[in-house]
Amino acid sequence: MHLVNQNRPKPTPSQSAYQSWEFGLFLHFGLRTFYEGYVDFDKRPMELSAFQPAELDCESWIRTAKEAGMQYAVLTAKHHDGFSNWPTRYSTFSVAGTPWKDGKGDVVREFVKACRKYDVKPGLYYSPYDGSAEFYNQDAKAYDDYFVNQITELLTLYGTIDILWFDGCGSEQHQYDWPRIIGEIRRLAPDILIFNMGDPDFRWVGNEDGIAPVPCWNVVDSTSFSIMTDDKDKLQERMWLPAECDVQLRNTWFYSDSNDDSLKSVEELMGLYEHSVGRGANLLLNVGPDRRGLFADNDAERLASFGAEIRRRFGKPFATLRDCRQQDGRWVYEAKESHLLEYVVLGEDLTDGESVQRFALTIVTAKSRRPFRIYEGRNIGHKAIVRIPPVQVRGVFLDIVESDGTPAIRTISMYDAGSGTLRT
């Protein structure tokens, strides 16, 4: 009998879908792409005439992402500087005032169209703080109007948008009319996923390193506000808010032509994958398109290699859940002959909430055929990637040591990944 704690928070269908996407592309692109060394809240003025991405090709961005295994993408519709990547009616600081396509271009439209072509879920980053709006700190009501008007454009002009990504940087001391803002968002897009602010559906993990903690629970009572403060937003109740880990492919969010040496290796990216997706969080990996409007060749090649390595390590399990049997509350795999084991990937059915609080893995050794406990973990959540020093085994046991109700295991997969050696 499957006993469920009826009081524990549970994911909505949209949240469950989001967790199944696992791996997404972050895209920082805008006017500041054309200003080398420009940083957040930079005091240098930027001229609209500089925005000239002559070879802009959003399809190439999204095609590369899809081939790397990414299931969603988030584009900076508007960053802290206030430059709008669409021809908004509510600001002159937008693509409409640039020479690109004689002011008739729309980066957001081309991005969303590319996402639909390649079946990648489109998301839009919107900075609540706006350095181009002089009334931001002078007239809160006028700024809320501006906020709502721009969000309304983004949610009505481009079809279904799956994610609205709010960045708290710059907003630490500002009071927004969140009930009004969120009310309009939910009215226009009832199923949209909101990141971290207002009325969030998923949360920031709390760092920009791409690393989730152990344990990384799906249910929390607060969210981290921004990289600029350790303060947290307290929630009215404990809520189901899965974590997302955002991290840069290079050491800047926007393109720079002077940081080739910071491009992360495939081995480091795999480590981040295991520290994020492998701990039940989503991984949002940032690439800054260059001044042509394309990915730098090295970046595109690195994404392709990263995706290939994920598939190599986790594409062909030698055993899965269907090869296991349940026996006295234990999941048991027994092999006819020994296997080299390096990874065990577990997943919990989270439909009724998160149950597993502690688990353990035991192997049966190849020669002596003795059981040895080799790993103890906390939560499983959507996915737990357990990496162990490679060892020959004749069996693997999964024990749920502590749980809230009866656990429902969705997946068990076992891999020999060639000791983690990159294969090209």
C-alpha positions, 0 to 999 in steps of 0.5 A, a space after each residue: 500500500 502506498 501511504 502518502 502524507 497528504 499535508 506535504 506540498 506537491 508540484 503543480 503540473 507546470 512545475 513537474 514539467 519544468 523539472 523534467 526539462 533539467 537543462 536549459 540555455 541562458 542568453 545574455 544579449 543586448 546593447 551592452 554586448 557592443 560595449 566591451 567591459 560594460 558591467 552591471 549598473 555601469 555609469 557609462 552611457 550607451 548609444 543605440 547606434 552601437 547595436 548592429 548585430 549584422 548576422 543575428 541568427 537566433 535559429 543557430 543559437 537554439 539549434 545548438 542548444 537543442 543538439 546539446 540536449 537543452 530543453 528550454 532557453 531564457 533570453 534577456 528581453 530587458 537587462 538592468 540597463 533598460 535596453 529592450 530587445 523588442 520594439 516596446 511602446 513604452 520606452 525609446 531605449 529599444 531595438 526600434 531606435 537602433 540602425 539594426 534592420 532600420 529599427 524594424 527588428 525584434 530580437 524577442 520575436 526571432 528568439 521565440 520563433 526559433 524556439 518553436 521551430 526546434 521545440 525548445 521552451 521559450 523563456 524571457 528574462 526581465 529585470 524589474 530594475 531599469 536604469 533607463 527609467 528616470 522615474 524608477 525611484 521617483 514615482 513607484 506608481 508610474 513605474 509599476 504601470 511601466 512594468 505591467 505595460 512591458 510585461 503585457 507586451 511580452 505576454 501578448 505579442 509572441 504567443 505562449 511564453 513558458 518562463 518569466 525570469 525575474 532578476 532581483 539585482 538592483 531591486 533590493 530596496 525597491 517596493 513593487 506592487 507585486 499583487 497587481 503585477 502578478 495578478 496581470 501575469 497570471 491573468 494573461 498567462 495562467 500556466 507561466 513559470 515565474 522565477 524567484 520573485 513576486 509569486 515564484 514557481 521555481 527558485 534561484 539556488 543562491 549562487 552563480 556557480 552552478 552548484 546545488 547544496 546537499 541536500 537540495 530540497 524541493 520544499 522551502 520557506 524562503 528564497 534568496 533575493 539576489 547576488 548583491 545581498 544575503 537577505 532572503 524573501 520569507 514565504 507565507 508558507 512552505 512551498 514547492 519551489 524547485 531550484 535552478 542553478 545558473 552559471 556562465 560558460 565563460 566568466 562574463 554573462 554578456 559577450 567579451 572578446 578578451 576572455 577566451 581563456 575562461 571558457 569552461 572545459 567539458 570536464 568542468 561542465 560535467 562536474 557542474 552538471 552532476 552538482 546541479 541536475 545530479 542534485 535534483 536542480 535544473 542547470 541553466 548554462 549561459 552563453 553570450 552571443 557575440 557582436 555578429 549575433 552568433 555564438 563564438 565558434 569555440 562556444 558552439 563547439 564546447 556546447 556540442 562536446 558537452 552535450 555529447 559527453 552527457 549522452 556518452 555517460 548517461 545514454 546507455 545504462 546496463 541496468 534500469 528499474 525494470 531489471 530490479 525487484 522490490 524485496 522487503 522495502 529494498 530495490 534489488 538488482 542482481 547481475 548474471 555476470 559482473 559489471 563495472 559500476 561508476 554511476 547510479 542515477 535515481 529518481 523519485 516520483 514527485 507527484 504526491 510530493 517528496 518522500 525520501 529523506 535518506 537513502 543508501 546504496 549497497 553493492 555485491 562485490 564481484 569476487 567475494 559476492 559480499 554486500 558492502 554499503 558504499 554510499 549514503 545520501 539525503 534526498 533523491 528528488 527529481 534526480 540524484 546522480 551518485 558517482 562512485 569510484 569504479 568497481 566491479 559489482 554483481 548486484 546493487 541494492 537501494 534502501 530508503 533509510 528514512 522517508 515521509 510516507 511510502 517512497 515511490 521510486 520512478 527510475 533507477 539506472 546504472 552505468 559504466 561510463 569509462 571511469 569518466 574519461 572523456 571520449 571524443 
